[in-house]
Each structure stands twice: as C-alpha cells, then as structure tokens.
Amino acid sequence: MKIKRVFLVVLDSFGIGEMKDSHLYGDEGSNTLYSCFKQKEFDVPNMKRLGLFNIDGVTFGQREESPTGAYGRFAERSKGKDTTTGHWEIAGIVSEKPFPTYPDGFPEEILEEFTRKTGRGVLCNKPYSGTKVIEDYGKEHLETGKLIVYTSADSVFQIAAHESLVPPEKLYEYCRTAREILKGDHAVGRVIARPFEGEYPDFKRTSNRHDFSLLPPGDTLIDVLTKSGLEVIPIGKIYDIFAGKGLCRAFPTSSNAHGMELTEKALDKDFRGLCFTNLVDFDMHYGHRNDAPGYARTLAEFDRRLGDFMLKMKEDDLLMLTADHGCDPLTESTDHSREYVPLLVYGKRVRPVNLGTRQSFADIGKTVEDIFGISSSISGESFKNDIIGE
C-alpha cells in the first residue's frame, strides 16, 4: 500500500538547540525545547513517544525505549533564521544569500517613495517589539494618521495601523505598495500587516495579520506536487510564505487551535497529496514575547490534539512534525534563533528509526516528493527508504 496523504505540520519556531554556526547569528546557547522543558506547563507525552527526547543532541528528558515514530534533527543550510527562509528550504529551495536586514531602519529613499505612493507619513522606522511599538507610537499614529513602520532582526518591513483609522483591507493595500517598492538589494523576505485595536494605552494586535512574501525564485515542493496532479492544502501562513506560487487557494487561520481544526478536517477529505500546515502561535505569541510558560502550555495543548489526530489517521497516511527555526523564550533576545529543528514522522507504515543529524531542511521536501514517486530538481536528499518499508 502506497502513501496517499502526507500531513506536514510546522511548529513555527520550535527549535531544539543551537547549530554549530549559531555564534555567527548571536545565538550561542539557544535551545527553545529546553527552555520549554523547564516549565511546569510542559507536557508532551505524544511527541515523547514518537521520539522527541531520542533525537541527537537532546540531552534532557526521558528517552523512549521503543519510539513509535522516526525521529531526527535537521540543520539549516540556508543563510538565515527567518520564517520564509526556513519554509522555502523545507520545500526544496536553499537560500545561499541572506535576505537584507535593517538594524538602523530603512533608507530614507525607501520611506520617501512609500509616503509618496500611500499619501501617509511614517513613524518609528527602527527595530522594535511588535507589542511595544504600538504602545509607544499608537497614540501618535491615531493623532497624525502616520503609519507605524518598523522591522526586527529578521528581514521584514512591518506596518502597524489601528483598524478604526486604517481598515485591514486598506492596510493590505499599503503592504502591497511596499512589496512593489522593496526589490533588488532591498527585497526583504516579508512585508507584514500588523493591525491593532483598542484605546490608549491598552492597544492590542488583532488576528488580521497578513504576510506578503517574496515570490520563491524557483519551483518548490508545492509546484512539483501540483504539476504532477497532486493536491496541496495550505493551512495557516503557508499560502503567504510562498506568495501563492503553485497554489490556487488559501486557508488562513486565527490560532493554533484553528490551524489544527482545519488540518483535522483535511483528514476527512478524500485527496491524494500534501496538507501543509503552519502553526504560528508558538512564535508570534510566546517566542517573540519571551513567554516560556505560555510556549510550554501551548506545546502541551498541541500535543493533546496530536494524540487524537494520530488515532484518526488512515493506513495510507503519513504525518511529519517539524519547525522552521528557533525562538528561545528564555534568552535576552526576542528574535528568532539559529537552531536545529526536529522531525518526527508517524504512520502505520513508518519504521521507528533514528534519522540522526541531517544537513538540510530540504531533505524533508525531497522525501515527500519521493514518497509520491516524483523526481525533480528541488534540493535535498530523500530518506524515504529509511522510514518506509516496501
């Protein structure tokens, strides 16, 4: 019996320890998993049974004598530690050149063109915490009508606006304008709409965030599958991360719970292909806010749903759990961290083997491609024969 459906779930920012080159990114000592493990809220029996604590380099927690899944850790070959770079590599594109970042803010010529095309001035223009920036600039934004533009250690151009002043659709229009401007040497990975609501000083970001990513420079796993007549169901940020390339529809989500609800609904759908899910709450609500207890609690909530999900899987289904980078909630930094990511694979036909340490996230996409009997030029080395017996 061949695998009919693959469910690839990205636990956004769930890194499992510093990579060898983490010092180049200022991330020595980062370990998102360990920071969560130390919290009393941490409880992941299902991932533990799959082999989470058997992975190379994980030196804490109780190992399973007989894991129920295949398990391993994956290094990032690309130059970077952001969402776009990580997901693109999972899907077979290795980024040899990092996206541009702006530790001192964006150049005046970029902001002048943005102001000219939108008719609105700009506030802030520096790296900032997303929650702190609306606290510090939200009142002035409402008084002047100027847009709050800020960045982070990642390659992002973020625009925050109050929904009462700038409705989300109008904010998305401004983001598309910025996306058109940010080309060439200034081609940031993502332009992000950050709408917020509330009264000063109690502003709060809403769930109407929207990402406008660069178009991938070549075919990804998504293109390969769709061109082969297979279905790809993009849940969460997946459509945005790949700028819709190779996809005909989007399934945006408002939370991890909503993302898992849509992924569970896909279990009831008769299709052949890939369900590709991103669960962003880990990163957005807890990693970036240095909320280790919240991160640990959300992992526990996911793990409970994971148990039910695995029980509902069919004989010809395969599940892969991984991440796109780290975001250690106990380091001083609130930014992403350069970490290995885990891979846990489960299915009725999956051998419970140790995949060791692999040198690229791209091996995941190459393996999915191989599972469906396809061969293309995307990067990566398949480990299909290690995990699936013929």
Stockholm file with secondary structure:
# STOCKHOLM 1.0

chainA/1-390         MKIKRVFLVVLDSFGIGEMKDSHLYGDEGSNTLYSCFKQKEFDVPNMKRLGLFNIDGVTFGQREESPTGAYGRFAERSKGKDTTTGHWEIAGIVSEKPFPTYPDGFPEEILEEFTRKTGRGVLCNKPYSGTKVIEDYGKEHLETGKLIVYTSADSVFQIAAHESLVPPEKLYEYCRTAREILKGDHAVGRVIARPFEGEYPDFKRTSNRHDFSLLPPGDTLIDVLTKSGLEVIPIGKIYDIFAGKGLCRAFPTSSNAHGMELTEKALDKDFRGLCFTNLVDFDMHYGHRNDAPGYARTLAEFDRRLGDFMLKMKEDDLLMLTADHGCDPLTESTDHSREYVPLLVYGKRVRPVNLGTRQSFADIGKTVEDIFGISSSISGESFKNDIIGE
#=GR chainA/1-390 SS CCCCEEEEEEETTCCCSBCTTGGGGTCTTCCHHHHHHTSTTCCCHHHHHHTGGGSTTCCSSCCCSSCSSEEEEECCCSSCCSHHHHHHHHTTCCCSSCCCCCTTCCCHHHHHHHHHHHSCCEEEEEECCHHHHHHHHHHHHHHHCCEEEEECSSSEEEEEEETTTSCHHHHHHHHHHHHHHSCGGGCCSEEEEEEEESSTTCCEECSCCEEEECCCSSCCHHHHHHHTTCEEEEETTHHHHTTTTTCSCCBCCSSHHHHHHHHHHHHTSCCSEEEEEEECHIIIIIITTTCHHHHHHHHHHHHHHHHHHHHHCCTTEEEEEECSSBCCTTSSCCSCBCBCEEEEEECTTBCCCEEEEESCTHHHHHHHHHHTTCCCSCSCCCCHHHHBCC
#=GC SS_cons         CCCCEEEEEEETTCCCSBCTTGGGGTCTTCCHHHHHHTSTTCCCHHHHHHTGGGSTTCCSSCCCSSCSSEEEEECCCSSCCSHHHHHHHHTTCCCSSCCCCCTTCCCHHHHHHHHHHHSCCEEEEEECCHHHHHHHHHHHHHHHCCEEEEECSSSEEEEEEETTTSCHHHHHHHHHHHHHHSCGGGCCSEEEEEEEESSTTCCEECSCCEEEECCCSSCCHHHHHHHTTCEEEEETTHHHHTTTTTCSCCBCCSSHHHHHHHHHHHHTSCCSEEEEEEECHIIIIIITTTCHHHHHHHHHHHHHHHHHHHHHCCTTEEEEEECSSBCCTTSSCCSCBCBCEEEEEECTTBCCCEEEEESCTHHHHHHHHHHTTCCCSCSCCCCHHHHBCC
//
